[in-house]
Amino acid sequence: MNITVYCGASLGNNPKHQQATVQLGQWIAQQGYTLIYGGGNAGLMGLIANTVLENGGKVIGIMPTFLQERELAHTGLTEMISVDSMSVRKQKMIELGDVYIALAGGPGTLEEISEVISWARIGQNNNPCILFNSDNYYQPLRQFFDKMVEQGFLTTTDRQKTLFSDDLNEITHFIAHYMPPEVRRY
């Protein structure tokens, strides 16, 4: 199984997010899964790649050439796929992934996980979407999703198709029992 992970190119200033990144990386390797990620060597991106590799796992990075030219690329990956743009990078990460998980990160991380969540509602993504909620990082977003339900912009059923959790047992169960949402009708 390929696990696409979105996360920050910064370490942030909360060590709990770094601990969660190591925990997720160890889980990916121990399960025999392959990490698909943005190919960087900095921040949480570098930390998860190194953790998976150090634990005997496989890592595929996908990076636009303009970022590789800035020497941001991880040089020790199982495979590095070079692409022309950020749009192609995102598409390739989606294409290769069987599960999408967002660790802590900034606007890019939020944009990437939001895209796969929204695509599930229109039948363009049949894979689980998970926000790894270390130290309640995604709690405000979780509350906002619940507000979408309250105000009629998201169904309860579709809301249940996105998991906010930092519990790997719960995440494993969610992945194993995931059923994609029915295609939204208007």
C-alpha positions as a printed NumPy array, in Angstrom:
array([[  0.   ,   0.   ,   0.   ],
       [  1.217,   3.501,  -0.835],
       [  0.69 ,   6.133,   1.85 ],
       [  0.785,   9.688,   0.511],
       [  1.804,  12.05 ,   3.302],
       [  1.433,  15.809,   3.154],
       [  3.418,  17.782,   5.741],
       [  5.483,  20.866,   6.397],
       [  8.837,  21.664,   4.86 ],
       [  9.531,  23.18 ,   8.279],
       [  9.874,  21.362,  11.601],
       [  7.617,  23.894,  13.309],
       [  8.156,  24.801,  16.952],
       [  6.119,  22.056,  18.649],
       [  8.174,  18.884,  19.246],
       [  4.938,  16.854,  19.485],
       [  4.517,  17.229,  15.707],
       [  8.031,  15.912,  15.167],
       [  7.277,  12.959,  17.466],
       [  4.068,  12.265,  15.522],
       [  6.017,  12.366,  12.263],
       [  8.489,   9.782,  13.557],
       [  5.617,   7.643,  14.865],
       [  3.845,   7.712,  11.482],
       [  7.083,   7.003,   9.605],
       [  7.819,   3.983,  11.805],
       [  4.27 ,   2.701,  11.302],
       [  4.548,   3.034,   7.505],
       [  7.809,   1.064,   7.458],
       [  6.66 ,  -1.562,   9.961],
       [  3.501,  -2.228,   7.955],
       [  5.558,  -2.72 ,   4.785],
       [  3.919,   0.293,   3.128],
       [  5.635,   2.761,   0.799],
       [  5.783,   6.476,   1.593],
       [  4.816,   8.831,  -1.214],
       [  5.684,  12.443,  -0.417],
       [  6.974,  15.695,  -1.881],
       [ 10.639,  14.646,  -2.069],
       [ 12.102,  17.28 ,   0.233],
       [ 14.866,  16.906,   2.78 ],
       [ 13.815,  19.773,   5.05 ],
       [ 11.387,  19.94 ,   7.965],
       [  8.8  ,  17.284,   8.647],
       [  9.153,  16.146,   5.031],
       [ 12.778,  15.156,   5.565],
       [ 11.988,  13.701,   8.981],
       [  9.3  ,  11.335,   7.724],
       [ 11.397,  10.206,   4.753],
       [ 14.421,   9.539,   6.95 ],
       [ 12.311,   7.69 ,   9.53 ],
       [ 10.794,   5.38 ,   6.917],
       [ 14.213,   4.723,   5.354],
       [ 15.904,   4.126,   8.733],
       [ 13.236,   1.531,   9.504],
       [ 13.752,  -0.37 ,   6.246],
       [ 10.855,   1.136,   4.303],
       [ 10.568,   2.451,   0.761],
       [ 10.188,   6.134,  -0.054],
       [  9.162,   7.713,  -3.347],
       [  9.603,  11.464,  -3.624],
       [  7.94 ,  13.629,  -6.247],
       [  9.463,  17.031,  -6.813],
       [  9.359,  19.724,  -9.479],
       [ 12.703,  20.404, -11.109],
       [ 12.692,  24.054,  -9.967],
       [ 12.757,  22.872,  -6.338],
       [ 15.409,  20.27 ,  -7.078],
       [ 17.555,  23.04 ,  -8.57 ],
       [ 17.389,  24.842,  -5.199],
       [ 18.97 ,  21.744,  -3.607],
       [ 15.866,  20.967,  -1.572],
       [ 15.633,  17.379,  -2.824],
       [ 16.335,  14.37 ,  -0.613],
       [ 19.194,  12.445,  -2.207],
       [ 18.786,   9.088,  -0.432],
       [ 15.292,   8.011,  -1.489],
       [ 14.27 ,   4.713,  -2.989],
       [ 13.041,   6.676,  -6.005],
       [ 12.778,  10.348,  -6.97 ],
       [ 10.316,  11.349,  -9.664],
       [ 11.029,  14.706, -11.293],
       [  8.054,  16.658, -12.622],
       [  7.563,  20.011, -14.348],
       [  5.296,  21.816, -11.884],
       [  3.57 ,  21.795,  -8.514],
       [  0.306,  20.845, -10.235],
       [  1.885,  17.774, -11.81 ],
       [  3.508,  16.911,  -8.469],
       [  0.154,  16.993,  -6.675],
       [ -1.495,  14.915,  -9.392],
       [  1.274,  12.287,  -9.262],
       [  1.063,  12.079,  -5.445],
       [ -2.685,  11.515,  -5.724],
       [ -2.275,   8.993,  -8.543],
       [  0.278,   6.893,  -6.616],
       [ -1.471,   7.075,  -3.228],
       [ -3.834,   4.524,  -1.717],
       [ -4.302,   6.598,   1.453],
       [ -3.75 ,  10.338,   2.062],
       [ -2.534,  11.565,   5.442],
       [ -1.806,  15.153,   6.456],
       [  0.65 ,  15.735,   9.275],
       [  1.124,  19.246,  10.657],
       [  2.021,  21.774,   8.012],
       [  1.183,  25.106,   6.478],
       [ -1.099,  26.322,   3.688],
       [  0.347,  23.876,   1.124],
       [ -0.383,  20.891,   3.362],
       [ -3.903,  22.134,   3.998],
       [ -4.492,  22.745,   0.302],
       [ -3.322,  19.265,  -0.681],
       [ -5.425,  17.337,   1.853],
       [ -8.435,  19.573,   1.168],
       [ -8.215,  18.737,  -2.509],
       [ -8.352,  14.965,  -2.015],
       [-11.171,  15.326,   0.536],
       [-13.241,  17.421,  -1.863],
       [-12.49 ,  15.117,  -4.792],
       [-13.905,  12.18 ,  -2.819],
       [-17.296,  13.882,  -2.704],
       [-17.469,  14.077,  -6.509],
       [-16.194,  10.57 ,  -7.223],
       [-12.619,  11.49 ,  -8.187],
       [-10.922,   9.946,  -5.122],
       [-11.916,   6.598,  -3.639],
       [ -9.183,   6.54 ,  -0.972],
       [ -9.225,   7.403,   2.748],
       [ -8.287,  10.931,   3.858],
       [ -6.839,  11.398,   7.335],
       [ -5.67 ,  14.45 ,   9.238],
       [ -3.08 ,  13.27 ,  11.767],
       [ -4.241,  15.382,  14.68 ],
       [ -1.056,  15.554,  16.774],
       [ -1.471,  17.818,  19.8  ],
       [ -4.935,  18.741,  18.404],
       [ -3.302,  20.643,  15.538],
       [ -6.315,  20.106,  13.276],
       [ -8.972,  20.609,  15.962],
       [-10.108,  24.017,  14.593],
       [-10.506,  22.465,  11.132],
       [-12.409,  19.534,  12.63 ],
       [-14.787,  22.011,  14.263],
       [-15.149,  23.84 ,  10.961],
       [-16.066,  20.591,   9.169],
       [-18.703,  20.006,  11.868],
       [-19.981,  23.551,  11.254],
       [-20.281,  22.717,   7.542],
       [-22.585,  19.857,   8.547],
       [-24.596,  22.075,  10.915],
       [-25.107,  24.669,   8.209],
       [-25.978,  22.248,   5.409],
       [-22.819,  22.417,   3.269],
       [-21.6  ,  18.895,   4.1  ],
       [-23.644,  15.805,   4.848],
       [-23.078,  13.852,   8.038],
       [-22.266,  10.79 ,   5.937],
       [-19.628,  12.65 ,   3.924],
       [-18.203,  14.202,   7.106],
       [-17.617,  10.707,   8.485],
       [-15.414,   9.92 ,   5.463],
       [-12.622,  12.172,   6.81 ],
       [-10.787,  11.05 ,   9.935],
       [ -9.149,  13.409,  12.427],
       [ -6.977,  11.224,  14.685],
       [ -3.498,  10.651,  16.057],
       [ -4.235,   7.063,  17.113],
       [ -2.589,   4.581,  14.739],
       [ -4.981,   1.79 ,  15.758],
       [ -7.947,   3.997,  14.87 ],
       [ -6.24 ,   5.025,  11.627],
       [ -5.547,   1.379,  10.728],
       [ -9.199,   0.477,  11.395],
       [-10.435,   3.47 ,   9.373],
       [ -8.291,   2.468,   6.383],
       [ -9.305,  -1.208,   6.569],
       [-13.034,  -0.424,   6.688],
       [-13.156,   2.649,   4.463],
       [-15.956,   2.903,   1.938],
       [-15.819,   5.899,  -0.438],
       [-18.678,   8.369,  -0.285],
       [-21.459,   8.087,  -2.795],
       [-20.984,  10.481,  -5.665],
       [-22.641,  13.758,  -4.814],
       [-25.842,  14.506,  -6.739],
       [-27.207,  17.995,  -7.319]])
